[in-house]
């Protein structure tokens, strides 16, 4: 089957009397209650692959779950809490821990995820059933994000002369309704739709169009983000801009978290500007960091600069005008925020860029294409560009007239379906080829931030097959072409910001 073939429409059905042809699961003392079913448009051999996605990625089905961690797995030892199902054999058991997205509100929960196969009819122990069993210590309660059940089962049903079916069955806690208006039903509906989608993906060998966590491990990012969010969420209440504080505050917390871990992975302890870079009692006070500090290029509201400065990182933010937010920051941050009009055609215009600096282009608009060029000219130790509005060097970026640099042979993690038909994906390709032209090895990541413009292009290593002289010549040639065209106009500091 081609991946271009559309997925069969998800058409759920409430359990009805006809389905009694395959009775519900039984434990000997309890009988499961069927809740909902739909067609299974993939063979039973792919059930384990599809259902395993639910086991390992519960966060895809609940915004209240951060992730799951596998504690143990066994194909021979099964805890007594896992139910013995009549006519089935246990073939695998995963003991996992669910981690909440907001630990201060929801608690964690451990679960047994047990795979079963029918004892007689299924050859080679092909699993056709998964039962999730929450582990509830005495005196504890299920967290809100978990349905009110003692067991929830996912089944692949093969019915003679009829299409195969997916069905969810439960052993609800006493007093828990399962009708079509209940919360438990809605949860089962969402889980069944997810399983239906995963089964289709397994059949067509579907690969995600976007792959996260190339540059920073997911678990480290999520754990640090939770800490950073608690440390800086108060900024929502003191927001001075007219923009949405929930979006901007948590977006910049996410970017700062990514940068801290990215720098930790990139640099060594010898790169520390000061071994005592921070008096904070936290692990990152001694993490490696850019040897020349950071430069937040077009820092806008200055929030990213503030968060990094507050966490002990040295750097500056520059923008063409001061923002209302700047005045709310402490002196340690305000001292690092500067009104500055950037002129790339002047050799003396970039006094804030020193060797070893790490350049940040966070939605820097018309400054975006200059990031890799300046990183080369000024011997930066790396950069991170998060493009938003598409600009070339002296005008809006137009895909029809853009002059592309040589496209690399090796593929880039740029997202899309391979055709790169959107203007945004074309712009990302242009920026990436520009970076390669300037001698940078390109890495791309889709950041976990609340923004539709969350692609990041990073450079932290020089290309081995491009000499420093060649890269400098290429970057300088871009400057000369801009000067020759004479279109670029340096912006001037605005209003009272001149005197900041």
C-alpha positions, 0 to 999 in steps of 0.5 A: 500500500502506498503511503499516499492512500488515505486512511479509512474513515474512523467510524466508532460503534457503541457495543451492541448485542450482535458483537456477543458472537465474541464475548467480553473478557473474563477473569474467573471472578469478573467480566469486562464491559465492552464500551466501543468498537470500530473496524480494524483495517490492518492485519493482526500481525501489526496489532502489537506494533500499533498498540505499543505506540499507546504504551510508549507514548501516552502523551499523544492522547492526553495533554495532562501526561508528560511521558511514560518511563519503562521500569521493567519488561518481562516475557516470563514473570507476570505480577499477580496484579495482572489479570488471568484471562480465560482462554488467553496466555500472557506473552509480555508485561511492561511495567511503566510509570506515567509522569504528569505534565503538572506535578504540582496538580497531578500525581504520577502513576505506575501501570502494568501493560500486559499483552495476551494471545489466545491460547488455542487459535493464535499461532506463535503467540501473536498478541491480540489483546492489551490490558492496562492495569493501574497500580494504586497503593493503599490509601491512594486515588487514581489521578484525574488523567486516568480513567476510573477503571481497574483494568482497560483492555484493547482487543483485536477481534477476528470474526469469521466472514466479517471484517476484523474489529478493534474493541475496548473493554473495561472493568470500571470502578464502582459507580462509574458510568460508561454510557455515551455521555460519560467521561469514560466513554469519551476517553475510550473513544479517543483511545480507539481513534488513536489505535485505529490511526496507529494501525493504519500507520503500521500497515503503510510503514508510515514515518512521522513527517516531523521527528522531534528531539534530534539535538536534545534528549526528550526526557532531559528537556521535559524534566528541565522545562518543568523546573524552568516553568515553575521558576519563571511562570510568574512573568505571566502576571507581570507581562507589560506587552499587548501580546498574549503572555501565556504564549510568549512566556512559555514559548521563551521558557521552552527556547531557553530550556532547549538552549541550556541543554543544547549548549551543555551537549555542544561545549566543554567545561573548558569553554566556561567564561567563568567557572563560577558563572552563577551562584545559583544552587542548581545543576546548570550553574556549572554546565558548559556554555558558549565561550563568548556568551550569547547574543540575542539578535533582535531580542524584542521584549527581551524575555529570552535574554532575561531568562538566560541571564537569570539562570546565570548565563552571560550574554546580551540582547539587542533590538532597534527599540526598547520595549515596555517589558524591559523596564520590569526586569531587574538591573542584571537583565536591563544592563544586558539589553541594548538598543542597536541599529544593525548595519551589516555593510559596515565593518564596525557595525557589529561591536556586540559580536565577539569571537566565540559568541553564540548568536540567537535569531529568535523570530528575528524577521529581516535579521534572520538571513544575516545570522549564519553570515555574521556567525562566519565573519565574526568567528562565532561558536554557533547559532540557533535560528528560529525563522518566522517571517521570510526575509532575504538580505534586503527584501522580502523572500520571494520563492520565485526569484530567490537565488538558492545556494548549492543544495546538499546531497545529504537530507536535512530534517526539515519536515514536510512530505518531501515535496517542500511545497509550502513557502515556509519549507522553501524558506527553511531550505534556502536558509539551510543552503545559505548556512552551508554556503557559509561553512556551517554543518546544519542541524534542524529541530522542531522545537517543543514550543507553543508556536506554529513557527517552531523550526530551528536551524542550528550551526555548531560545527564547521563543515569539514570540506569547506576551509575557513578561507572559503567560508569567509570569502562566501560570507564577504561576497554576500555583503558585497552583493548587498552593497552593490544592490544598494537596497538595504537600509539600516533602521534607526533606533526608535523614539526614546529608545535612542537613549536606552 
